[in-house]
Amino acid sequence: MGRMVLGVDADLSSVFGSRAVSAAQATTTPGVFGRGEDKPKWLASVSARLGYAMDNWLLYGKVCGAWIKADYTGSVETGAGVTLASQTLSVMRSWLLGAGLEYGWSPNWMSRLEYNYLNFGSKTLNYAIPVFVAADVESKAHIVKLGARLQIRRALKPAAKSVRRH
């Protein structure tokens, strides 16, 4: 392949943050309002990378499958001050497109800048609240990664065989 590089990359990340949404009219019942929140827990991906090497640089693209686990919470508030809530844990699948640039500082040190776009599509989550039955969730992510790697190399020497001659 010459300067072309083909590889496999796997990643598991913890995700921090949350997103809250509210609906002015969650149901057809007057005076009932809905709120929702999603809290991602982790993100995993396995990708194929194809790159082009130039001196100490590697320019690459990647395509893969990805999975995210999130905690979705829905609540309904009535005008009488009553709050009903429910929680759904969900794992969603996605595809990922990405591109990156790596630079090798030495035979053992490398740094990387990478961009990934994930589209988990939309999913209907069913809640156990009588007046707030389902919610459509659409998730997309734009991720920029900056990293460094130290590769520890160990010389592999064949074990010496002792041969006795009599």
C-alpha positions as CSV (number, residue, x, y, z in Angstrom):
1,M,0.0,0.0,0.0
2,G,3.0,2.3,0.1
3,R,2.1,5.4,2.1
4,M,-1.4,4.3,2.7
5,V,-2.2,3.2,6.3
6,L,-5.2,1.0,7.2
7,G,-6.1,0.4,10.9
8,V,-8.8,-0.3,13.5
9,D,-9.6,2.1,16.4
10,A,-11.7,1.4,19.4
11,D,-12.8,4.0,22.0
12,L,-14.8,4.0,25.2
13,S,-15.5,7.4,26.9
14,S,-17.4,8.7,29.9
15,V,-19.7,11.6,28.9
16,F,-20.5,14.5,31.2
17,G,-23.3,17.0,30.9
18,S,-27.0,17.0,30.3
19,R,-29.7,18.8,28.2
20,A,-33.1,19.9,29.5
21,V,-36.1,20.5,27.3
22,S,-39.6,21.7,28.2
23,A,-42.9,21.6,26.4
24,A,-45.5,24.3,26.9
25,Q,-48.3,21.8,26.2
26,A,-47.2,18.2,26.6
27,T,-50.6,16.7,26.4
28,T,-54.1,17.6,25.2
29,T,-55.1,18.1,28.9
30,P,-55.2,21.8,29.7
31,G,-52.8,22.9,32.5
32,V,-50.5,19.9,32.1
33,F,-46.9,20.7,31.1
34,G,-44.0,18.4,30.3
35,R,-40.3,18.5,30.9
36,G,-37.5,16.2,29.8
37,E,-33.8,15.8,30.4
38,D,-31.2,13.5,28.9
39,K,-27.9,12.7,30.6
40,P,-25.4,10.7,28.5
41,K,-23.4,8.2,30.6
42,W,-20.9,6.7,28.1
43,L,-20.0,6.6,24.4
44,A,-18.3,3.7,22.6
45,S,-17.1,3.3,19.0
46,V,-15.2,0.8,16.8
47,S,-13.9,2.3,13.6
48,A,-11.9,1.5,10.5
49,R,-9.3,4.1,9.6
50,L,-7.7,4.8,6.3
51,G,-4.9,7.3,6.1
52,Y,-2.0,8.7,4.2
53,A,1.4,9.0,5.8
54,M,3.8,11.9,5.0
55,D,7.1,11.9,6.9
56,N,5.9,12.1,10.6
57,W,2.4,13.1,9.7
58,L,-0.7,10.9,9.2
59,L,-3.9,12.3,7.7
60,Y,-6.8,9.9,8.0
61,G,-10.5,9.4,7.7
62,K,-12.7,7.0,9.7
63,V,-16.1,5.4,9.5
64,C,-17.6,3.2,12.2
65,G,-20.4,2.2,14.4
66,A,-21.0,3.9,17.8
67,W,-23.2,3.4,20.8
68,I,-24.3,5.8,23.6
69,K,-26.0,5.0,26.9
70,A,-28.1,7.8,28.2
71,D,-30.5,8.4,31.1
72,Y,-33.7,10.0,29.8
73,T,-36.1,11.5,32.4
74,G,-39.5,12.8,31.7
75,S,-41.9,14.6,34.0
76,V,-45.4,16.1,33.8
77,E,-46.5,19.0,36.0
78,T,-50.1,19.8,36.6
79,G,-51.6,23.2,37.5
80,A,-52.4,21.8,40.9
81,G,-48.7,21.4,41.7
82,V,-48.6,17.6,41.2
83,T,-45.4,16.3,39.5
84,L,-45.4,12.8,37.9
85,A,-42.0,11.5,36.8
86,S,-40.5,8.5,35.0
87,Q,-37.1,7.5,33.8
88,T,-35.9,5.4,30.8
89,L,-32.4,4.1,30.3
90,S,-31.5,3.6,26.7
91,V,-28.6,2.5,24.5
92,M,-28.7,4.0,21.0
93,R,-26.7,2.9,18.0
94,S,-25.2,5.3,15.5
95,W,-22.8,5.7,12.6
96,L,-19.8,7.9,12.8
97,L,-17.8,9.9,10.2
98,G,-14.5,11.4,11.3
99,A,-11.2,12.8,10.1
100,G,-7.9,13.4,11.9
101,L,-4.3,14.4,11.8
102,E,-1.5,12.7,13.8
103,Y,2.1,13.8,14.3
104,G,4.9,11.5,15.5
105,W,7.3,13.5,17.7
106,S,9.6,10.5,18.2
107,P,9.3,6.7,17.7
108,N,7.4,6.5,21.0
109,W,5.4,9.8,21.2
110,M,2.4,10.8,19.0
111,S,-0.2,13.6,19.2
112,R,-3.6,13.6,17.6
113,L,-6.3,16.1,16.6
114,E,-9.6,14.5,15.5
115,Y,-13.2,15.5,14.6
116,N,-16.1,13.0,14.7
117,Y,-19.7,13.5,13.7
118,L,-22.3,11.0,15.1
119,N,-26.0,10.8,14.2
120,F,-28.0,8.5,16.5
121,G,-31.2,9.3,14.6
122,S,-34.5,9.6,16.5
123,K,-36.1,7.2,18.9
124,T,-39.4,7.1,20.7
125,L,-39.1,6.6,24.4
126,N,-42.2,5.4,26.3
127,Y,-42.6,6.6,29.9
128,A,-44.8,5.2,32.6
129,I,-46.6,8.4,33.2
130,P,-50.3,8.2,32.4
131,V,-50.6,11.6,30.7
132,F,-47.1,11.8,29.2
133,V,-46.8,8.5,27.3
134,A,-44.0,9.0,24.8
135,A,-41.3,11.4,23.7
136,D,-39.2,11.5,20.5
137,V,-35.5,11.9,21.1
138,E,-33.1,12.9,18.3
139,S,-29.4,12.8,19.2
140,K,-26.4,14.1,17.2
141,A,-22.9,14.9,18.4
142,H,-19.9,16.8,17.1
143,I,-16.8,15.7,19.0
144,V,-13.3,17.2,18.8
145,K,-10.5,15.2,20.4
146,L,-7.0,16.3,21.2
147,G,-4.7,13.6,22.6
148,A,-1.2,12.3,23.1
149,R,0.1,8.7,23.2
150,L,3.2,7.1,24.5
151,Q,3.9,3.7,22.9
152,I,6.0,1.4,25.1
153,R,8.1,-0.8,23.0
154,R,9.8,-3.9,24.2
155,A,12.5,-5.6,22.2
156,L,11.4,-9.2,21.4
157,K,14.4,-11.4,21.5
158,P,14.1,-15.0,20.8
159,A,14.8,-17.2,23.8
160,A,18.2,-18.8,23.5
161,K,18.1,-22.6,23.3
162,S,20.7,-24.5,25.2
163,V,22.0,-27.5,23.4
164,R,24.2,-29.9,25.1
165,R,26.6,-31.9,23.1
166,H,28.2,-35.0,24.5
